[in-house]
Amino acid sequence: MLNDLPIRKIIHVDMDAFYASVEQMDNPDLKGKPIAVGGGGKRGVISAASYEARTFGVKSAMSGRLAEKLCPELIFVRPRFDRYKEISLQIRKIFFDYTDLVEPLSLDEAYLDVTENKIGLPSATLIAQKIRQRIFDEVGLTASAGISINKFIAKVASDYNKPNGQKTVNPEDVFQFLEDLDIRKFYGVGKVTAEKMYQKGIFTGKDLKAKSLEYLDNNFGKSGRYYYYVVRGIHHSEVKPNRIRKSLAAERTFSENLSSEVFLLEKLNHISEEVSRRLDKSKVAGKTITLKIKYSDFTLQTRSKTLPYFVSDKSIILETAKELLYQEKLNNSVRLLGISLSNLNTDKTKTKPSIEDKKSVSVQLKFEF
């Protein structure tokens, strides 16, 4: 039996190659062709790639130069975030026809809790099918979905039958599904962690499940506890319709590496202005200012300072960022600068019982999915 699991019906909807698909929808000449959104210019980084481009190994966060080497016929398209947001809001309206418990993760994906839903349909699988069909009929794009008892499993499942597919992991199938899962498919296991797990003989969920909590804590730090529980199907996070913003940031990658303080200060001025504008737009302020520095050798450094009061004013953000820049000598010429504010006045501390404190609850295997 599954322990400590409040049984919910969770759907994770993930749009298929969202930015690239919007561009292909709006411009029929791009349909069926390998395209990359962003990535143009000397230092461009790709925001999204069409499935035609992905067959060549092109993917998001890849440099445009490398993508072009992998796919010489690649078409670069300038991103239009206002358009993506417009489409995202259309899709979100569809979600709200089924439940008010919608937690957007980004413009192209969201969690929905349909345990109790507006159309009175007991099957989360059928609701996911209806949502995907409506997105296709009303918006013109395809979406994939994962359906299961919690957010973690639903998110993993949504990647299974992409594009334009869905997968349901029923309560009675949770253990087997997780044990058979390649460790790289576990949400929260990145490339570096996966390599570390391989070195320790952990290749599947079954291998991970065989490790004790103490072992995972000792070898993977704070994440060890997370891995221990999710591989057992335990993930208590609820769908939060009003997600509280934890930080706000802006950054710039430069066309040429910078070493001159004059140029760096000029860039900081522009970034501070952008951060301040975003804070004002979101009606928030923060106490902790962090300066992010990426050097020409791609090493990353962060420097932070917490103020005794909340700030959103550009001049204070800029002066603090300057102070952090001068805090110590730069290691190399600089490729990227970023400024973020955290410890926001939206933060709320809630005391919740830990997973260990919760008592075992039997799962009703006849729960309809």
Secondary structure, DSSP 8 states (H G I E B T S, - for coil): ---S-----EEEEEETTHHHHHHHHH-GGGTTS-EEEE--STT-BEEEE-HHHHTTT--TT-BHHHHHHH-TT-EEE---HHHHHHHHHHHHHHHHTT-S-EEEEETTEEEEE-SS-TT--S-HHHHHHHHHHHHHHHT---EEEEEESSHHHHHHHHTTT-SS-EEE--GGGHHHHHHHSBGGGSTT--HHHHHHHHHTT--BHHHHHTS-HHHHHHHHTHHHHHHHHHTTT-------SS----EEEEEEEEEEEE--HHHHHHHHHHHHHHHHHHHHHHT--EEEEEEEEEETT--EEEEEEEEEEEE--HHHHHHHHHHHHTTS--SS-EEEEEEEEEEETT--------GGGS------TT---
